[in-house]
Amino acid sequence: MPRPLPHRLLAEYLGSLLLAALVIGSGIAAQRLSPGDVGLQLLENAAATAVGLYAIILIFGPISGAHFNPAVSIVDAAFRGLPWRDVPFYALVQVLGCITGAVLANTMFEASPVSISTTGRATFAHGLSEVIATVGLLLVIFSLVRSGRAALAPSAVGAYIGAAYFFTSSTSFANPAITVGRAFSDTFAGIAPSSVPVFVLAQLVGVAVAVPLLRTLYPTPSAVEATAAPVTEGQSR
């Protein structure tokens, strides 16, 4: 039985808040702990995000599905998981949660609670990276869900995001809500407001690419399970 919508929205808000606090807070800590070494700063930021995201998904997954990301909510609705009528509410609390998390991260490190980022990222390479990062994230999540391996999602998502920090030039935001939230922190993990529309558009393009790919690769959960069963048996022998 699905949890009541207010419970799910609270979980999405808190999870998004913690996600933004994790990403931005670890970025600030990395900047201060390793001044002058951007590579090490990125490694510290990525490692903290990967393991922290794993834990956050475990906390809130049983309540709301642990989306924390409008792109995930849209694709979940496209596959008839989340009702379409709930998507706007999910997206709203995800954005509000990420903004709150940014303010808390700034405050925890004795910075101005709100500091608008000046880090411009609106280039073609960054936009392309966000398309790739978003498609990859959605493939990781929904390939597992639609093949009966949803229990692996927390670790797989954490691992993918940690890796995508390095293989994409945008450092893999892959999430419209966190993109908006990161505009409220002029720190290592920030993004200038002028770059936000480019990132969000690229992420929505990623959604448009991921859905038909998933429909092709994993037509229905039952069909996938039926075709995958012989392979699994063969591997176990």
Wavefront OBJ file of the C-alpha trace (Angstrom):
o trace
v 0.000 0.000 0.000
v 1.512 3.387 -0.963
v 2.145 5.788 1.891
v -0.119 8.888 2.082
v 1.017 11.728 -0.173
v 1.949 14.071 2.734
v 4.275 11.386 4.152
v 5.897 10.878 0.762
v 6.319 14.600 0.206
v 7.944 15.005 3.612
v 10.371 12.211 2.762
v 11.180 13.815 -0.595
v 11.703 17.205 1.039
v 14.000 15.857 3.751
v 15.914 13.634 1.353
v 16.433 16.500 -1.087
v 17.514 18.754 1.771
v 20.092 16.206 2.922
v 21.275 15.626 -0.638
v 21.960 19.322 -1.200
v 23.577 19.703 2.214
v 25.748 16.680 1.422
v 26.846 17.861 -2.021
v 27.428 21.493 -1.073
v 28.731 20.890 2.436
v 31.304 18.340 1.282
v 32.300 20.730 -1.497
v 32.916 23.528 1.007
v 34.857 21.174 3.294
v 36.964 19.932 0.383
v 37.723 23.490 -0.712
v 38.928 24.366 2.773
v 40.784 21.129 3.525
v 42.642 20.984 0.205
v 43.191 24.569 -0.955
v 44.846 24.868 -4.340
v 44.281 21.224 -5.342
v 41.099 21.089 -7.422
v 41.548 17.423 -8.291
v 41.687 16.415 -4.647
v 38.752 18.689 -3.863
v 36.679 16.961 -6.530
v 37.687 13.518 -5.256
v 36.654 14.414 -1.710
v 33.371 15.912 -2.903
v 32.599 12.884 -5.093
v 33.453 10.318 -2.413
v 31.289 12.019 0.211
v 28.400 12.357 -2.236
v 28.579 8.717 -3.356
v 28.502 7.188 0.116
v 26.103 9.749 1.552
v 23.618 9.281 -1.282
v 23.616 5.526 -0.628
v 22.601 6.158 2.986
v 19.944 8.753 2.152
v 18.267 6.433 -0.362
v 18.155 3.679 2.257
v 16.422 6.036 4.708
v 13.697 7.402 2.460
v 13.336 4.764 -0.263
v 10.640 2.734 1.528
v 8.521 5.873 2.040
v 8.634 7.850 -1.210
v 10.880 5.914 -3.561
v 13.757 8.284 -2.744
v 13.580 10.222 -6.001
v 15.004 13.583 -4.807
v 15.002 14.474 -8.499
v 12.192 15.676 -10.805
v 13.748 13.738 -13.691
v 13.368 10.491 -11.753
v 9.799 11.358 -10.783
v 8.860 12.066 -14.417
v 10.283 8.757 -15.640
v 8.655 6.871 -12.769
v 5.311 8.361 -13.810
v 5.988 7.484 -17.451
v 6.285 3.838 -16.388
v 3.104 4.086 -14.293
v 4.783 3.972 -10.932
v 4.169 7.446 -9.525
v 0.773 8.921 -10.479
v 1.163 11.872 -12.850
v -0.932 14.024 -10.503
v 1.776 13.634 -7.831
v 4.698 14.698 -10.053
v 4.268 18.490 -9.608
v 4.119 18.078 -5.826
v 7.225 15.873 -5.812
v 9.099 18.362 -8.008
v 8.110 21.305 -5.837
v 9.267 19.765 -2.552
v 12.451 18.478 -4.203
v 13.379 21.988 -5.327
v 12.453 23.510 -1.958
v 14.404 20.809 -0.146
v 17.521 21.417 -2.233
v 17.337 25.178 -1.651
v 16.949 24.595 2.097
v 19.868 22.181 2.053
v 22.051 24.759 0.321
v 21.203 27.360 2.955
v 21.967 24.891 5.747
v 25.285 23.875 4.192
v 26.353 27.504 3.899
v 25.343 28.157 7.493
v 27.088 25.061 8.873
v 30.376 26.360 7.480
v 29.844 29.901 8.799
v 29.255 31.351 5.361
v 26.429 33.657 4.374
v 23.223 31.561 4.452
v 22.423 32.616 0.890
v 25.248 33.415 -1.516
v 24.370 33.346 -5.193
v 26.943 31.371 -7.153
v 29.150 33.061 -9.745
v 30.461 29.823 -11.302
v 29.404 29.839 -14.938
v 28.893 26.423 -16.538
v 26.751 27.218 -19.602
v 28.856 25.685 -22.368
v 28.028 23.098 -25.014
v 30.335 20.588 -23.314
v 28.582 21.058 -19.981
v 25.161 20.710 -21.597
v 26.162 17.537 -23.420
v 27.618 16.183 -20.191
v 24.315 16.777 -18.416
v 22.410 14.902 -21.110
v 24.786 11.938 -20.751
v 24.822 12.106 -16.947
v 21.026 12.188 -16.744
v 20.508 9.376 -19.239
v 23.039 7.248 -17.380
v 21.452 7.875 -13.992
v 17.974 7.005 -15.276
v 19.259 3.854 -16.976
v 20.912 2.751 -13.744
v 17.769 3.285 -11.670
v 15.081 1.957 -13.984
v 17.031 -0.932 -15.474
v 17.325 -2.270 -11.932
v 13.701 -1.552 -11.047
v 12.302 -3.071 -14.237
v 14.443 -6.198 -13.969
v 13.536 -6.994 -10.372
v 16.820 -5.775 -8.876
v 15.594 -2.613 -7.138
v 17.387 -3.585 -3.924
v 20.682 -2.810 -5.670
v 19.641 0.736 -6.565
v 21.049 2.588 -3.495
v 24.574 1.285 -4.011
v 24.392 1.477 -7.813
v 23.192 5.089 -7.808
v 25.890 6.120 -5.333
v 28.562 4.378 -7.410
v 27.338 5.926 -10.666
v 27.180 9.473 -9.314
v 30.632 9.118 -7.747
v 32.067 8.009 -11.080
v 30.132 10.586 -13.092
v 31.742 13.403 -11.091
v 34.879 12.528 -13.055
v 33.753 11.289 -16.472
v 31.524 14.311 -17.190
v 32.821 17.863 -17.513
v 29.747 19.139 -15.646
v 30.473 16.869 -12.628
v 27.072 15.232 -13.146
v 24.312 17.309 -11.602
v 21.727 15.150 -13.469
v 18.941 16.672 -11.376
v 16.937 19.893 -11.931
v 16.244 20.300 -8.196
v 19.883 20.115 -7.091
v 20.803 22.383 -10.004
v 18.509 25.084 -8.633
v 19.687 24.491 -5.069
v 23.365 24.783 -5.966
v 22.764 28.248 -7.387
v 22.274 29.423 -3.790
v 25.865 28.690 -2.731
v 28.841 30.579 -4.157
v 31.213 27.744 -3.294
v 33.010 24.825 -4.928
v 29.742 23.052 -5.819
v 27.833 26.122 -6.988
v 26.401 27.050 -10.363
v 25.575 30.544 -11.582
v 21.842 31.206 -12.035
v 22.495 32.109 -15.678
v 23.728 28.533 -16.239
v 20.755 26.853 -14.561
v 18.400 26.929 -17.603
v 21.034 25.240 -19.792
v 21.500 22.462 -17.242
v 17.789 21.930 -16.653
v 17.069 21.830 -20.390
v 19.872 19.291 -20.890
v 18.501 17.169 -18.050
v 15.023 17.188 -19.609
v 16.573 16.137 -22.914
v 18.159 13.295 -20.957
v 14.695 12.262 -19.761
v 13.396 12.309 -23.339
v 16.279 10.078 -24.452
v 16.144 7.694 -21.494
v 12.445 6.792 -21.674
v 12.471 5.244 -25.191
v 15.793 3.555 -24.435
v 14.313 1.933 -21.348
v 11.153 0.947 -23.220
v 13.340 -0.784 -25.811
v 15.762 -2.462 -23.437
v 13.225 -3.321 -20.723
v 9.791 -3.412 -22.419
v 7.908 -4.589 -19.328
v 9.046 -5.920 -15.958
v 7.382 -9.284 -16.565
v 8.888 -9.684 -20.038
v 12.364 -8.873 -18.717
v 12.061 -11.391 -15.911
v 10.879 -14.050 -18.324
v 13.764 -13.562 -20.751
v 16.375 -13.095 -18.044
v 15.536 -16.245 -16.080
v 17.294 -18.754 -18.404
v 20.432 -16.617 -18.465
v 20.512 -16.489 -14.687
v 20.106 -20.238 -14.432
v 22.863 -20.785 -16.975
v 25.230 -18.555 -15.027
v 24.548 -20.366 -11.777
v 25.524 -23.780 -13.081
l 1 2 3 4 5 6 7 8 9 10 11 12 13 14 15 16 17 18 19 20 21 22 23 24 25 26 27 28 29 30 31 32 33 34 35 36 37 38 39 40 41 42 43 44 45 46 47 48 49 50 51 52 53 54 55 56 57 58 59 60 61 62 63 64 65 66 67 68 69 70 71 72 73 74 75 76 77 78 79 80 81 82 83 84 85 86 87 88 89 90 91 92 93 94 95 96 97 98 99 100 101 102 103 104 105 106 107 108 109 110 111 112 113 114 115 116 117 118 119 120 121 122 123 124 125 126 127 128 129 130 131 132 133 134 135 136 137 138 139 140 141 142 143 144 145 146 147 148 149 150 151 152 153 154 155 156 157 158 159 160 161 162 163 164 165 166 167 168 169 170 171 172 173 174 175 176 177 178 179 180 181 182 183 184 185 186 187 188 189 190 191 192 193 194 195 196 197 198 199 200 201 202 203 204 205 206 207 208 209 210 211 212 213 214 215 216 217 218 219 220 221 222 223 224 225 226 227 228 229 230 231 232 233 234 235 236 237
